[in-house]
Amino acid sequence: MLRIYQNSYRRTAKKAVVYSTKVACCNHSTLCNITSHPRRPPHDQHSSGSGNGRQRQHEEFLLAGNPARGWSIPPPSRGYGMLVVRILRGALKLRYLVLGGAIGGGVSLSKKYEDWKDGLPDMNWLKDAMPQGERWSQFSKNLLEVGAVVKNAIDIAKEDLTSKTTVAALGITTDESRKKFEKMQNQVETLQTEIMNVQIKYQKELEKMEKENRDLRTQYILLKTNKKSSAKKIKKSLIDMYSEVLDELSGYDTGYTMADHLPRVVVVGDQSSGKTSVLESIAKARIFPRGSGEMMTRAPVKVTLAEGPYHVAQFRDSEREYDLTKEADLADLRREVEFRMRASVRGGKTVSNEVISMTVKGPGLQRMVLVDLPGIISTMTVDMASDTKDSIHQMTKHYMSNPNAIILCIQDGSVDAERSNVTDLVMQCDPLGRRTIFVLTKVDLAEELADPERIRKILSGKLFPMKALGYYAVVTGRGRKDDSIEAIRQYEEDFFKNSKLFHRRGVIMPHQVTSRNLSMAVSDRFWKMVRETIEQQADAFKATRFNLETEWKNNFPRLRESGRDELFDKAKGEILDEVVTLSQISAKKWDDTLTTKLWEKLSNYVFENVYLPAAQSDSFNTMVDIKLRQWAEQALPAKSVEAGWEALQQEFISLMDHSKKSQDHDGIFDQLKSAVVDEAIRRHSWEDKAIDMLRVIQLNTLEDRFVHDKAEWDQAVKFLETSVTAKLTQTEETLSQMFGPGQMKRLTHWQYLTQDQQKRRSVKNELDKILKNDSKHLPTLSYDELTTVRKNVQRENVDVDTDYIRQTWFPVYRKHFLHQALQRAKDCRKAYYLYTQQGAECEIACSDVVLFWRIQQVIKITGNALRQQVINREARRLDKEIKAVLDEFSEDDDKKAHLLTGKRVLLAEELIKVRQIQEKLEEFINSLNQEK
């Protein structure tokens, strides 16, 4: 209801002002146009019409004299005198009409306000939110002051004109009359300046009233919202909705086909022509970084302007709002814009096609979408990429080629027009000028450098062959980086009030100057084009959606259209479910897996660093104790943790593979699941304190050297036999590769011995003889034995050195030793009771069994400790790692696009996107029609 009363009052106020100005317009059209419509140019006083024609003929008759009546005045003096009389007559009429209209309008406005105020309902609950009537009374006083200013100006003009008429009537000489007439013209120009000041003051009053109205409306909305228990979300503005449509299209249509058929304002110009300054003046904030002659705009910047209660800016992909009334936030915003521009330039390029989207809201901003492009250059510097010039030209042509784009062509007024590069490009894209608005910047510098006639030609479209909808002149500052927008606008207003270009009739018209008039003209044209084209684009998306839905039904009739985000969420749930099943694995299975993994990690060390070296020494048990203690203090705990980590990885991957065999398995997730598991396992590491805990347990376990019962003895013997047999199998495979296939295999598989294998066989035959003669031979060969073997093979024409013989001896002796160890294990199988009675002095050498019993006990205790760590700690830590990886992947669109791919995903993504865009278009069209 408050809004209805406010609108009613504003309509009443406007009618009163228009009424007062219409009265003045009855006999003086020029002043009427200046006062009632500040943006319209004043009409020529000698306009077409029968009344004005008769008056002009009568004036010519008077100036020429009338000889028939016997009187004649010298033509120059008489002409000046009659002109003075005519100006005086108009001024006297103007005095009473304008003064009476202004005072009458103020009184009428005050009375209407009192009537309106009395008709208001009782709204005491709004007293704290709404201002009282003092503000409106102050406005009526301001109108009376305006009338007083006009009255004083007319009185001055009347006195001056009366004196001029008196001088002409007294017959003063022609030269004196001409000088007085020139002085009179200066007075008229002064009067015109006063009228312009009145106009500007009137505009400021209107802006003040609009601002107060917006504040009232905002306070009313906030108060109304707070009074409701369930506050509703404020409806989005049209420009915000339209900007969202453009953003959606930009993300959907990377080929710039449909997206660029929607209207926007494309700001183009030569480098350093002031186009960024024009955009900042329209946005009423210095939001872009600046450089001293260097290229600063390196990527397209889409700026969405919208009206709002607070002057703020925000990037499309960021939650932060920059307060444009604070210099610190402005500096942060400029740094962020520069950072994004430089980040968008990759691969040695100077400019980029990536669009930086931001929204600027504030009181009094005209609603529109502008795109600031890099400035056109004619010469490249050494630090630019070789294709910079062509890239900028192609980008500029691409944006201007949109048939619905409004081209804001910026021309530097301080340089010669012939040096401009942008006008030729604009003319190529819009030869008829149906969507081009020409802006001449730096007019303050142009006034000092250029001929006024040349500027007039530029602003009337007669200098360039390029055509445009309108021509505007603006001042974008004094070249100071620290100047605020308010200071720049004030400087612009002061310049045009005092500029010789403005006061010379026909050079610049009032509606062609200031950034305010420019922004209003651009906004009007923008919304006109939006209304004309938006329906066509909506129809095009309806057809696209129908085609995609038909294709989906033909290819995937029983599946729902699921985009990447939805598919990722589903895969995430399945992966986390598999992690939960880790806790359901039985303890026996964990023990078996961990035991197998531990022996795989430890077996090689046991044989190579403990068992075989101890067997070569005279004191087997002492050497075993030393080796085992060193091992437990150094490498054993870390190797155990590594075995536990691999066991956990093996079981988890096994669960993932098992899920692939289920009937409801969807293969589209396999690549994503594998990538998540691999990355999580790569990041996962065992707790450091686990190594210290295992070290203590393992040292205590290895201190026990006595087998407690027959069952443990039998298990140790079996473990020894199994381990020795496995090692013997590996050794025989090594020997097979070294000596080649046997005779039977050579015959059946048609294989032959290499020359090296033949030499190895000759050496092996000699080594077998040595072991046959001494079954308890030491692990190394003596010098005499090496010499004997070398000489014996030389008789067979085989020449080898001692190193070659030693390389052959190691696997041969290992096979011999393992056969003996296997035989001792068989002998010790039934020697437990003899071992318990005689201990280390047992007749049968069973120290091998005791060693492997100790190893077996360490593996058992370690496996149990690792199992408890997996169940209690590591499974949960792995679950956290997987969740962290999933969260990172969910925010990485490129990663999801790489891992979730295929025709099904691509088609669903496109269909969902088209639906979203169509819904936003329909919502925007409905809101647009409601505003109409």
N, C-alpha and C positions, 0 to 999 in steps of 0.2 A: 504494500500500500504506500509505503514511503516513496518508492520509486515512481508511482503514479503521480503523487503530489509534486515530486521534483520535476518530472517531465512537464506537467501542467504549468508549473511556474516558469520553466524555461521557454515554453511556447509563448506564454503571455509576454515575457520580457522581450523575446525576439519580435513579436508583433508590434510592440510599442516602439522599438528602435526602428523597425522597417517603416512604420507609419510616419515617424518624424523625418526620416530620410526621404520618403516618397514625396512629402510636401515640398521639400527643397528641390526635388528633381523636376518639378513641373516646369520651371523656367531656366534651369541650369543643369544640363545633363552631365557635364564634366565633373562637377563637385559631387553630384549624386553618386556617380559610379565610384569615385575615390572613397567616399565615406561609407556607403552601404555595403560595398563588396570589395574588400581590400585586395583581393587577388585578381580582379578584372582590370584590364588596362582602360584608362580614360578614353572616351570616344572623341573624335574630332568635332570641334564646335561647328564646322561647316559641313554637317552631314546632309545627306539627301533628304528632300522633303519640300513641299510647296511653300510652307511658311518660312523656312530658312532661305529658300531661293528668293522670295519676294523681299525679304529683309536685306539680302545681299545686294539686289538690284537697287533698292532705295539708297543704301549706303554708297554704292558706286555713283549714283546720281548726285548725292550731296557732295561727295569728294570732288567730282568733276566740275561742280558749279552750275548755275542756271543763268545763262546770259539773257534769256527772254524776260526775266524779271528785273534785269538791270543790276544784279549784284554778282560779285565774283571775288573769291579769296584766293590768294596765291596757292597753288596746289600743294606744296610741301607743308606749309603751316596749317592750312585748312585740314589737310588729311590727318596730321598728328592731333589736332584739336578734336576732330570728330571721333578719332579712335579713343582719346582720353574720355570723352563724354560717354561713349558706349561702354567702356570698362567701368566707369563710375556708376552708370545705371545698373549694370549687372551686380556690382559689388554691394550697392545699397539694397537691392532685392535680396541678395545672398545674406546680408546681415540679419534682416528681420526674419527671413524664413528659417534659416539654420538655427538662429538663436531661439526663436519661438518653438521650432520643432524639438530642439534639444531639451529646453526647459519643460515644454509640454510632455515630451516623452518621459522625462524623469518623474514629473508629478504623477502622470498616468501609471508609470511603473510602480511608484511608491504606493499609490492607492490600490492597484491590483494586488500588490504584495500583502497589504493589510487585510483585504478581503479574503485572500487565499489563506492567510494565517488564521483569521477568525473561523474559517470553515474547516479547519483541521480537527479531527477527533481527538479525544483525550488520550494522549500517548505519553503519560508521565514516566513510563518505564524506559523511554528512550532519551530522557533528559541527559543522562551521562554520556550517551553515544552520539547525540546530535547537537550541533551548535545552535545557539539561539538566533534571534532575528538581527543581531548587530551586523553580521556579515552582509546580509542583503541590504540593510540600510546604508552601509558603507558604499555599496556599489551604486546606489542612486545618487549619493553625494559625489561619487567619482564622475557620474554622467553630468551633474551640474557643473563640476569643474571643467569637464570637456567643453560644455557650452560656453563657459566664461572665457576659456582660451580662444575659442573660435571668435567670440565677440570682440575680444581685445585685438586679435589679428585683423578683423574687418575694420575696426575703428582706425587702426593705423593706416590701412590701405586707403580708407576714405579721406583722411586728412591729407595724405600725400597726393591722391588723385585730384582733390579739390584745388590744391595749390598749383598742380600742373595745368588744370583747366584755366585757372585765373591768369597764369602766365601766357597761355596761348591766346586768350581773349584780348589781352593788352597788346598783342602784336609784337612780341619779342622776336628777335632775329631767328633765322632758320637754324644756324649753328647752335645757338643757345637752346632752342627747342629740341634739337636732336640730342644734345647732351642730357637735357632733362628727361627726354623720352627713354634714353638708355638707363638712366637712374631709376625711372619708373619700372622698367623691365626687371631690374634687379630686385625691386621691392615685390614685384609679382612672384618672382622666383622664391623670395623669402617667404611669401604667403604660402606658396606651394609646399615649401619645406615644413612650415608649421602644420599644414594639413596632413602631410605624411607623418609627422610626429603624433598627431591626434590619432591617425589610423593605427600606428604601431601601439600606442597606448591602449586603444580600443581592443586590439588583438590580444594584448597581454591581459587585459581584464577578462576577456572571454576564456583565455587559457586558465586564469586563476579560478574562474567559476567552474570550469570543467574539472580542474583538479580537486576543488572542494567537493564537487558532486561525486567524484570517484571515491574520495575519502569517506564520505558519508555512506556511499553504497557498500564499501568494504566493511566499515564498522557495523552496518546493519546486518550484513551477511554473517559476520563473525559472532555478533551478539545473538542472532537468531539461531545459529548453529550451536552455540553453547547452551542455549535454553532447551534444546531438544535432547532427549535422552539418547537417542540413536542418531548421531550426526551422519548426514549423507555426504558423499563425495561431491565436491564442486564439479560441475560439468566442464569438460575440456573446451577450450576455445577452438574456433574454426581453424586458425592458423596452426595450432598445435596438432590438430587432427590431420591437417594437410601435410605438415612436416613429417608426421609418422608414416603417412602413405608414401612419401618420397623415400624415407629411410628403408621401409620394407621393400620398395621396388629396387633400391640400390643394392640391398643384400640378395634379392632374388635374381635380378636381371643383370648379370655381370657383363653382358654384351652391349648394354646401354641402348636397347631398342625401345621397349615400352616405357622405361623409366624416363627417358628424355623427351617423351611426347607430352609430359605434364608441364604446365607453366612454371616458370621460375624467372627471376631477374638475374641475368648474367652480366657481371661487371667486367668489362674489358677495357684495355688501354695500354699505351706504351709504358715501359718501365719508368717509375718515378714521375708518372703523370698526375698522381694524386688520387688514383681510384680507391686505394685503401682508406685514404682520409675522407673521401666522400662517403664510403660505407660506414666509417666510424661516426661521421656527422649524422647520418641517418639513424644509427644505433644509439647515438648520444653517449658514447663511451669510447675511450681509446683502448681498444681491446687487442690490437695487433702490434707485434714487435716492429721496431724501426731500425734501419741501418743507414749509414752515410753513403748513399749511392749504390750499395750492393743489393743483390736480389734477396728479398726477404720472403716473398710469397712463392713457395716451392711446390705447393699442392693446392688443389681446389678446396676452398673453405666455404661450406654451406652454413649460412647464418639465418636462422629462423627468428624473425622479429615478432613479438607479441606484446600486447598491452597487459600490464600487471601492476599491482600495488607497490611492488618493490623492484628496484633496478638491480637485477641479478643476471648472471650468465652461468650456463651449465653445458658440459659436453654430453653428447648423446650416450656414451658408454661410461659415464662417471656419475657418482651420487653427489659429488661436491658442488655446492653453489658458491659462486664468487660474487661478493658484494661489490658492485661497480661504483658505489659511493665511497669506498675505502681505497686509498692508494696502494696499500699493501696487497689487497686482493687483486687489484688491477695488475700490479707487477707480477704476481704469481700466475695470473691468467696469461699474460703476454709470454712469460717463460714457458708455460705449458704449451701454448700454440707453437712457439718456436721449436720446442722439443719434439712435438708430434710431427711437424713439418720435416725436421731433419731425420727423424726415425722412419718416415715414409719413403725417404730416398735411399735406395739400395743399389748394389751392383755398380757403383761408380756413376750413377745417374745424378743429374742436377735437379730435375723436376720429377714429380710423381703424379700418377692418376688417382691415387688413393684420396678419397674425400674425407675431410675433417668436418664433422657435423657438430654444431653448437647452437644453443638457443639463448637469445637475449630477450629478457622481459623488463618492462619498465613503464612508468606512467607516460601516456601520450605517444608511445611508439606506434608507428603505422604497421599494420599487419602485412607481412609479406615474407617470401623466401628469396634470399639473395645468394649468389655463388661468386666469390671473389677468385679470379684466376690469376696465374702468374703473368707479369707484365711482358708485353711483346718487346723483343730486343732485335736490334739490327746488326750488332757486332758481339761476338763471343770473346770472353776473356780466357786466359790460359788455364784457369782452375775449373772451367766448365767442361762438361762432357761434349763430345764432338757433335752429338745429335740434339743438343739443348734447344737451339733455335727452331729446328724442324718440329721437335716435340711440343714446344709451346704453340707453334702455329697450328699443328694438328689438334691439340687439345682445345684451343680457342675456337677453331672452325667446328669441331665436334659439338661443343656446347651451343654455339650460335646456330648450328644447322637444325636444331630442334625447332620445328615450325611454330611451337607455342612458347618459345623463350622470348622474354623481353630483353632486348640488348641495351644495356646502359653504357653508351660509348663515351669514354672519358678522354678529353683532349686538353693537353697542357696549354694554357693561354699565354704562358711566358716564353714560349718558343715559337719559331716560325711554323705556320700550319703546314707548309710543304714538307716538313720533316716528319710528319706523322705517318706511322705505319698502320695504325689501327683502322683508319677510315677506309682504306682499300679493302681490308678483310671484311669489315661490316657491310660495305657495299656489295661484296660478292655474295654474302649470305642473305642479305635483306635489301635487294636492289630498289624496291618500291618504298622502303622506309615505313612499313606498316607496323612494325614492332620495335622500332629503334627510338631511343631518347638520347639526344646529344647533350653532353654536359661540358661546359668550358670552365676549367678550374684555374686557380691562381689569377683571377681577374684583377686583383690589386696590383700584381706585377705587370699584367698586360696593359693596364691603364698608363703606366709610365713608359712602356716600350713600344706599344702598337698604336697605329692610327685608329681613332674612334670609328672612322668609316669602315675600316677593315673588320673591327669587332662587330659592328652592326651587320655586316655581310655574313659573318660567321653565325650570329644568332638569328639571322633571318633565313639561313639555309641557302645563301646565294654564293658562298665562297667555295664550298666543297660540292662535287657532284653527288655526294651521298645525301639521301633524303631521310627525314626523321619525322616522328609524330610531334615532337616538341624540342625546343632549344632552351637551355637553362645556363645561367652563369652563377657560379658559387665561389666563395672564398674559403679555403680549407685551412687557414691559419697563417701565422707569420713565420713559419719555419722553425718554431721552437718546440723541442721535444716535450718540455715540461708543461706546456699550455694545456689547460683543461678544456673540455668541450664547451663549457659555459663561456670561458674566455674567448674561445674561437668564434662562437656564435655571436657574442657581443661585438667582437671585432668586425664580423661580417655585417651586422646590422649598421654599425657606425660607418663602415666603408660605403655601403650603398646609400645611406642617408646623405653623405657628403660627396659622393663620387660625381665627377663631371659627366661620366658616361650616362648616369641615370638622369641627370637634370637636363641633358640635351634631348629634346623631344625626338622620339623615333629610334634612338640608339638602343636602349634597353627598356622594356616595359616592366612594370612592377611585378606582374605574375611570372616573369622569367628569372627572377633572382631569389636568392637565399636557399639554403638546404631544406628549410621547412616546406616551401612550395614544391621543391623537387621531390621530396619524399612523399608528399600527398599525391602528386601526379603519378608517380611510379606505382604507389599502392592502388590507386583507382584503376590504372591500366591492368595491374596484376590480377585484381579480383574480377575484372571484366573478362579477362582471358580465361581465368579458372572456370567461371560459370559457362563459358562457351564451349569448353573442351572436356570437362570432367565426365560428362555422360558418355562420350565416345569411348574413353578409356575404360569405363566400367563395363560397357558392352563387349569390348575386346576381351576382358578378363572372364566374362561369363562364357564366351565361346571357348577360351582356353581351358577353363575348369571342366566344361562338358566333355571336351576331347580327352582330357586326362582321366576323368572318371570312367569313361568308356573303355579306355586302354587298361585300366586297373581291373575292371570287371572281367575283361577277356583273359587276362593273364593270371590273376590271383583271385578267383571268384569266392573262395572260402576264407580269405584272410582280411583282417581289418587294416586300414592304412595307418601304419605305425611309423612315425618319424625316427630319426636317429636318437633323439633324447628319450623317447619312450622305449625304444629297443635297448638303449644303454641302461636304463633303469631296470629293465627286466633281467638283463645279463648280470647286472650288479647284484640283484637279489639271489640269482642262482649261484654266483660265486661265493657269496657270504654264507649261503646254506651249506655249501661244500666245506667251508672252513669249520662250521659247527659240527659236521660229522667227524672231524678229526678227534674230538673228545669221545666219540662212540667206538673208536677202535679198541679192541680188547688188549689187555696187558700182555697176553701171550704173543699176540701178533707183533706188538711193539718190541718185546724181548727178542723174538726171532729175527726181526728186521735189524734191530740194533746190533745183535750179536754177529750177524752176517757182515754188516757194514764195518764193525770194529775189526773183525779178523781180516777183511779185505785191506784195511788201512795199516794193520799192525803186522801181518804175516811176513812181509818182505823184511821188515826190520828184525823180527825175531830170528829168522833164518840167517840173514846176512851179518847182523851185528851182535847177535847173542849166541845162537846155537852153534854155528859153524866155527866162529873164533874160539868158543869155549872147548869145542871138541879137539882143536889143535893144541890146546894147552895141556900141561901135565896135571893141573888141578881144575877139573871141570866145574865143581860146585863153587869154588871161590871165584872163578872168572864169571860164572853166571850171576852170583850175588852182586859183584861190582857192576856188571853191565846192566842188570835190571834196575839197580838203584839210580844209576846215571840216567837211564831212560825215563824212570818215573819222575825224576826231578826236573827234566828238561822237555823232552818231545812228547811223551806219552799223554799228558792232559790235553795239549792242544790238538793232537791227532784224534783223541777221543771226541772232543767237541766237534771237530770237522766231520767225523763219522756220524754223530748225532744230527748235525745239520743236514747232511745228505740223506739220512734216513727220513727225516721230517719232509724234505723235498720230495723224496720218492713216494711216500705215502700220499701226500697231497696231490701230486700229479696222477697217481694211480686212481684216486677218487674222481678226479676230473675226467680221466679217460673212461672210467666206469659209467659216468653219467651220460657219455655219448652213446651208449648202447641202449638207453631207455627209448621207449616208443615215442614219447613227446619231446625228444631232443630236436632242437632247432640248430642246424649247422651254421646259421648266419652269425652265431655268437662265438664260434670256435676260435677265430683269429683274435678277437678281443680278449677272450678268456686266457688264451696262451700268453698274450702280451702282458696282461695284468699279473698273471702268476709269475712269469719270468722276471718282471720288474720288481715285484714284491720280494721274491726270493733273493734277488741280487742285492736288495737293500737290507735284508734281514741279517742280523748278526747275533750270535749267542752272547748271553750275558758274560761279562768279563769275570765276575766273581765265581762263575761255574768252574773255571780252570783251577783256581786255588782250592776250591772244595774237592774237586776230583784228585788233585795232587795228594792231599792228605789221605783220602780213602785208598788210593792206589799204593802209596808207600806202606800203609799199615797192612794191606792185603799181601803184598809181596814179602813181608817179613815172615809170614807163615810158610815153613818149609816141610811140614809133615802132613801127609795125606791121612785124613781122619777115618775113613771107612772103606770097605771093599767097593761100594757103589761108586764113590768118587774115583777110586783107583781105576776101575773099569772104564769110567767115562774119560779119564785122562789118557788111558791106553788107546781108546777109540779115537780120541781127539788127535793123539800123536800119529796114529796110523793114517787117519784121514788127511791130516796136514802134510805128512811126508809123501803120501801118494799123490796129492795134488801138486806138490813141488816136484816130484819125480816126473809127472806128466809134462809139466812146463819144461823141465830139463831135457826130456826126450824130444820135445818139439824143437828146442834150440839145436840139439844134436842133429835132428833130421834136416834142418835148414843148412847146417854147417857141412854135413857129410853127404847130403843128397839122398834121393829115394833108394830103397833097398832093391835087390835084384828082381824080386817078384813084381814090384810096382813099376820098375823100369820096363819089364816085359809087357805088362798088361796095359800100361798107360803110355807106352812109347816115349819114355822120358830118358834123358841122357845126363851123365855127370859132366859138370863143368871142369875146367882144368884145376881150379882152386879146390873143388870138392875132391878131386882125385888126389891132390897133394895132402888134403886133410885126412883122407882115408889111409894114406900111407903112414902118416904120423900117428894116427889113432891105433893102427896095428902094433906099432912099437910101444905105445903107452899101455895098451892092454897087457902086453907081456910083462911090463914092470908091475902092474897091479896084481897080476896072476901069481907072480913070484912072491909078492909081499902084500897080503890082503890088509895089513894094518899100516900101510904106507902113510907117511905124513902128507898134509895137503900141498906141500911144495916139492919141487924137483931139485936135486942137487946138481952141481956143475958137471959132475961126471956123468950123471944120467942124461943131462941135456946133450952133452957131447956124444954120448953113445947113440942116442936117438938120431941126431943129425947125421952122423956117419953112416948109420944103417940105411936111412932113406936115400943117402947119396948113392948107394949101390944100385938103387932103382932109378937112378938119374933124376932124383927129386932134390932140388937145392932149396933149403929153408934155413932161416936163422933161429936163434934161441927164443926171440919174442914170439915168433910164429908158433913155436912148439909150446910155449907157456899158454898162449891163447887157446890152443887146442886142449891142453891139459886140464884147465879149470872145469869145463862142463863134463869132461870124462871122469875126473875125480869126483865131482859132485854126484854124478849118477851112481858111482861106486859107493860113496858115503851114504847116500839115501837108501840104497838097497840094504846096506848093513844096519842103518837105523830102523828100517822096517822089520828086519829080522830080529833086532833086539826088542822091538815093541811086541812082537809075537812071543818071544821068550819070557817077557815080563808080564804077560797077561795073567799068568797063574802064580806069580811070585809075590803077591801082596803080603801074605802071612810071613814069608821069608824076609820080606822087607821090613815088616813091623818088628821082627825079632832081632835082625842083624843091623838094620838101619843103613848107614853109609858103607858099612863093611860087608854088605851083602855080596855073595859070590856072583850073582847075576847083576851086571851093570844096568841098573834101572834109573840112573840119574836123568836120562832123557824124559822118562815118564813124569818124574817129579817136576822138572822144568815146565813141561807143558801143562801139568796140573796147576802150577802157580799162574801160568799165563791164562789158563781157562778161568781160574778164580777171579783174576783181575778183570777179564772181559765180562764175567757175570755181574760182578759188583758195579762195574762202570756202566754196563747196559741198564741195570736197575736204576742207578742214579740219573742217567740221561732220560730214561722213560718218565721218571717223576718230574724232571725239569720240563720235558715236552708237554706233558699233560697240564702241569700247574702254571707254567710260565710261558714257554716258547710258542705254544699254539695261540695263546691270546696276543702275544706280541706280533706274531705273524698276521693275525686277524687285523690288528691296528695298521700294520704296513699295507695290507691289501686295501683297507678302507682309505688310507691316505693316497694310494695310487689311483683308486677309483675316483676319489674326489678331484685329483689333479687331471685325470683324463676327462672327467665330466666338464671341466672348464676349458678344455683344449678342443676347439671345434675341428681343427686340422687333424688332430689325433683320432677323433671319432670318425671323421670322414675317411681316414685311411684304414681304420680297423673295421668299420661297419660299412660295407660297400656291396655293390651288386645292383642289378636292375630293380629288384624289389624295393630296396632302400631308396635309390635315386628317384624312382617314380613316386613313392610315398612322400618323400621330402618335397618334391615339386608340387604335388597335389595339395599338401597341407599349406604350403607357402601361398599358392594361388588363392586358396580359400581365405586365408587370413587377409590378403590384400583386397580381395573382393569385399569381404565384410567391412574392412576399414573404409573402402571407397563408398559403399552403400551408406555407412554411418555418416560419412562426411557429406554425401549428397543430401541425405535427409536433413541434416543440420543446416546445410546451405539453403535448402528450400524453405525451411522454417524461418530463417533470417530474412529471406525475401518477403 
